[in-house]
Amino acid sequence: MKFMVIIAEEVKIIDLNSEELGVSVTQLMENAGAAVAQVVLEHYPKAKSIAICCGTGNNGGDGMVAARHLASKDRRIKLILIGQENKIRTPISKQNFKILKQMENSIDIITINDSSKISRMKNDLTDVELIIDALLGIGITCEPYEPIKSAIKALNNANKPIVSVDLPSGMFSDIPKKTKMMVTADLVVTFHDTKPCLTIEGLKEKTIVKGIGVPPEAELFAGIGDLQLAIPKRKATSHKGENGTVLVVGGSIKYSGAPVLASRAALRTGADLVITCIPESIANSVRSDSPNMIVRQLEGDYLTQNHIPEILEIFKKFDVMVLGPGMSDNPQSLRFVTEILNQVPTNKPIVIDADALKALPENLAILKKKPIVLTPHKGEFKIVFGDVLKEKWQDQIQIVLEKTKKHSCSVILKGKYDIISNGQKYKINRTGHEGMTVGGTGDVLAGILGAICAVNSNLFRAACAASYLTGKAGEFAAEDFGNSLLATDVIEKIPEVLAQIRK
């Protein structure tokens, strides 16, 4: 089996998505610990006495599960907990430690509360034949603190073979190089996919990758993990503007509702400030929609090149632009899109939606110069890229990958199942409801996407989260309204979906 390299954030996303699919983190930890025990029995069959050094996080929990499985195979186990029992951080690790405390006949538990007791640990390591390192996992981003630091030194000086769980403790998972303070492992058992730090010479040949029952769908489909990891936790001390500012540019005498929907969706997703730039002919109707709407009116019935200087001046104070909702395909407006894309700063993301997409076929080179996300449906995709897509989403993936790679952009191809790609990877979103074919839901997606892009510069992550959130809010709206749901109903369900990630 070919394994990929996976960063720490992706591991967290997969864990959460697996749980949403019904495979609990408890089950994944059980499988991980069992996998470690299996590798130990295969590679060190003569090791009858084993010390398992555990930290207080989930990496330590993996080690605790391994201890139970190895004890069941008649191994004499010393479980050395580095840290206080009441500081074990997760419920599943606490539960596994509670189980081990009842296995007093087969497992000796030693607790090292601080570095002054490391000498005790050194003595406990003298009469074992193998050490399992389960001190630290993928979450660390700085040098270990005491007593972990002294524990790592003790492991390295014990002159015993060491098997590390997931990665050698002290390494930074996403950085492919050694650290000053890390366990010198003889073997590493990592899970699901390998990690960047394990690809270096001297470690990659010592690494065994074990599957732990993660459903492939936890990676393929956007899920709750994609949403949770895309939106930073709001600080209690944050002030206006720190949680995203979105400029919505669109509207026309033909379509006044679309920019309203995009703006309201951005606000409901959590953007601190949303300003809507629209033609003056619809300004009063847009203002009257809600006291939350901040409107900048521009002369005329349509957006034109004459409006660009004013819009760019406003955009200086904003994080992201949502361009296109309700703009219409008026020739002046399409020329406006071409010109403003050439003039906007290269460091700020732009969401291009609806009729603004029609200005791109002659200007595809611009996509390589700016951080851009496109949100076409199948027909608009053909207009932009010239490709007719097949009916099944499975048959659409390759062409979406090819086009996004060629033009260095990100795309949400809207459909029953959305396809999200940045040219390097892709995900599928299957949340949603048949009632969402109603007009305006695409504008809602554009607004949600703008709000998330305002706080997350990883446009692929933002796109996956936005697609999932829009569809899930639609599902919640359908519970109340069925096929009679409106785009505004979807917007009002956004907070309910976001509440799930804050539990």
C-alpha positions, -999 to 999 in steps of 0.1 A, spaced: 0 0 0 13 35 -9 11 59 20 9 97 17 26 124 38 1 141 60 5 172 82 -8 176 117 -38 197 108 -50 171 83 -47 144 110 -70 165 133 -95 170 104 -96 133 97 -101 124 133 -131 147 136 -145 136 102 -142 100 113 -161 107 144 -188 124 123 -190 92 102 -195 71 134 -159 60 140 -151 74 174 -117 88 185 -119 61 212 -120 34 185 -91 50 166 -70 51 198 -78 15 205 -67 6 170 -35 26 172 -25 11 205 -32 -24 192 -11 -16 161 18 -6 183 16 -38 203 14 -59 171 46 -43 157 64 -47 190 55 -84 191 66 -89 155 99 -70 157 109 -77 193 95 -111 201 121 -119 228 114 -87 247 95 -99 278 98 -68 300 88 -35 285 87 1 298 61 23 282 67 60 289 35 80 284 27 117 284 -6 132 294 -21 136 259 -35 112 233 -1 100 223 2 88 259 -33 73 255 -20 52 225 8 40 247 -17 30 275 -37 9 250 -5 -7 238 3 -16 274 -30 -34 279 -25 -54 246 11 -63 255 1 -74 290 -24 -97 275 5 -114 256 23 -121 289 47 -92 287 57 -76 320 48 -39 317 61 -9 335 38 21 326 57 53 334 34 83 334 54 116 330 31 141 346 3 141 372 -26 117 368 -51 146 372 -34 164 343 -42 137 318 -58 159 292 -84 139 273 -114 118 285 -103 88 264 -67 88 278 -82 92 313 -104 62 307 -75 41 294 -53 50 324 -82 41 347 -83 6 331 -46 1 336 -48 10 373 -70 -20 378 -45 -43 361 -22 -43 391 -11 -79 386 3 -74 351 12 -37 349 33 -16 373 24 21 372 50 46 381 42 83 381 70 109 376 55 143 386 86 165 381 122 164 369 136 158 404 122 122 402 138 113 369 165 94 387 137 70 398 128 66 361 164 59 352 164 30 377 131 17 364 146 15 329 176 -6 338 159 -40 340 136 -38 309 144 -51 275 125 -26 254 112 10 258 81 24 241 81 62 237 46 76 239 55 110 255 46 135 228 26 134 196 20 155 165 7 186 184 39 201 197 55 231 181 82 241 206 109 224 226 95 201 254 92 214 289 102 196 321 98 169 332 93 157 296 127 171 286 145 152 313 125 121 304 136 122 268 173 124 280 167 94 303 152 73 274 182 81 251 207 73 278 191 40 288 209 20 262 178 1 253 159 -3 220 132 23 216 99 22 197 83 56 193 45 60 189 35 81 159 68 100 159 99 103 181 89 126 210 103 161 206 101 162 168 78 187 151 55 167 129 53 191 100 90 199 98 113 173 80 143 177 102 156 166 136 153 187 167 178 193 195 156 175 221 141 144 207 140 107 213 165 86 194 141 59 181 151 25 167 116 20 152 86 43 147 50 32 144 30 59 128 -7 59 119 -28 62 87 -1 81 67 35 91 73 44 125 87 68 151 72 93 147 100 96 110 93 107 114 57 142 124 66 172 101 61 177 79 92 140 78 101 121 69 69 137 35 68 128 30 105 92 40 101 62 15 99 29 30 88 -2 12 102 -38 17 92 -61 22 122 -95 19 105 -100 55 93 -128 55 67 -115 67 33 -145 90 33 -131 109 62 -105 122 38 -125 122 6 -155 141 19 -155 175 36 -168 172 71 -171 188 105 -133 187 109 -128 208 78 -151 234 92 -137 234 127 -100 237 116 -108 264 91 -123 290 115 -100 301 143 -114 302 178 -124 338 185 -103 355 212 -122 370 241 -101 401 238 -105 406 200 -118 439 187 -137 449 156 -120 438 124 -99 410 139 -124 383 129 -126 392 92 -137 421 70 -154 413 37 -161 436 7 -190 424 -14 -189 440 -49 -219 433 -71 -255 440 -78 -272 457 -108 -306 471 -118 -315 436 -127 -305 418 -95 -306 436 -61 -311 405 -39 -278 386 -46 -254 410 -30 -277 412 1 -276 374 4 -238 373 1 -234 400 26 -258 386 52 -242 352 48 -208 366 55 -221 384 86 -238 352 99 -205 333 93 -188 356 117 -172 384 97 -169 415 119 -175 440 91 -191 436 57 -195 465 32 -216 461 1 -206 481 -30 -235 483 -54 -250 506 -81 -270 535 -66 -302 524 -85 -306 496 -60 -290 511 -29 -322 521 -11 -338 486 -15 -306 470 -3 -303 493 27 -339 486 37 -333 449 38 -315 450 72 -300 476 96 -269 454 95 -262 463 58 -235 489 52 -239 501 17 -215 521 -6 -235 532 -36 -219 538 -70 -233 559 -97 -255 543 -123 -274 510 -128 -244 487 -134 -208 484 -122 -184 501 -146 -147 509 -148 -154 543 -135 -161 528 -101 -128 510 -97 -108 538 -80 -134 541 -52 -137 504 -47 -100 499 -45 -97 527 -20 -123 509 2 -107 475 -3 -75 488 13 -91 483 47 -106 449 39 -93 413 40 -112 398 11 -134 407 -19 -165 388 -30 -169 398 -67 -199 391 -88 -232 384 -70 -260 400 -90 -236 419 -112 -253 409 -145 -234 402 -177 -237 438 -190 -207 444 -212 -196 474 -191 -197 452 -160 -176 425 -176 -150 450 -186 -151 463 -150 -143 427 -138 -114 424 -161 -99 457 -151 -104 455 -113 -88 420 -113 -57 435 -129 -56 463 -103 -64 446 -70 -35 438 -46 -19 404 -52 -20 394 -15 -57 396 -8 -81 367 -17 -109 373 -42 -140 351 -45 -153 353 -80 -190 342 -84 -219 344 -108 -217 367 -138 -182 379 -129 -171 344 -140 -181 353 -176 -153 379 -178 -126 352 -172 -124 332 -205 -103 360 -222 -84 367 -189 -74 333 -175 -38 345 -170 -49 367 -142 -58 336 -121 -21 328 -117 -13 362 -103 -38 365 -75 -52 343 -47 -86 335 -63 -114 311 -56 -140 305 -83 -175 292 -75 -190 280 -108 -217 255 -115 -212 231 -144 -224 256 -170 -202 284 -157 -173 260 -156 -177 254 -193 -178 292 -199 -146 298 -179 -125 268 -190 -142 256 -222 -147 220 -209 -180 201 -209 -182 181 -177 -197 147 -175 -228 140 -153 -212 119 -125 -191 137 -100 -166 109 -100 -160 117 -137 -155 154 -131 -127 153 -106 -98 149 -130 -107 178 -153 -113 201 -123 -78 190 -109 -62 197 -143 -78 231 -148 -70 243 -113 -35 231 -115 -30 247 -149 -43 281 -138 -31 281 -102 -65 288 -87 -90 272 -64 -125 261 -74 -157 250 -58 -176 233 -86 -212 234 -74 -235 205 -79 -253 178 -60 -218 169 -48 -194 199 -48 -159 193 -60 -133 215 -43 -97 216 -57 -66 238 -57 -48 218 -84 -28 198 -58 -56 180 -41 -93 178 -40 -122 171 -17 -159 164 -23 -187 179 -3 -219 160 -1 -239 181 24 -269 198 11 -305 192 1 -325 191 -31 -344 222 -20 -312 242 -24 -318 245 -61 -337 276 -52 -322 309 -64 -297 326 -41 -280 297 -25 -249 303 -46 -247 338 -33 -249 324 2 -220 302 -5 -200 331 -19 -206 351 12 -197 323 36 -166 316 16 -156 353 18 -160 353 56 -138 322 60 -112 334 35 -110 366 56 -97 346 86 -79 317 68 -53 323 41 -54 286 31 -80 290 3 -84 252 -2 -92 248 35 -116 278 34 -133 264 3 -139 230 19 -153 246 50 -175 269 31 -190 242 9 -196 220 39 -212 248 60 -235 259 32 -248 224 26 -252 216 62 -271 249 69 -293 239 39 -300 205 55 -310 223 88 -332 246 68 -349 217 50 -358 202 84 -381 232 88 -392 240 53 -384 210 31 -383 219 -6 -399 252 2 -368 265 17 -354 299 7 -318 312 5 -326 334 35 -335 303 55 -301 288 48 -284 319 61 -304 318 94 -292 282 100 -255 291 97 -252 298 135 -267 264 143 -240 246 123 -212 268 137 -225 260 172 -216 223 166 -179 231 163 -179 252 195 -192 224 217 
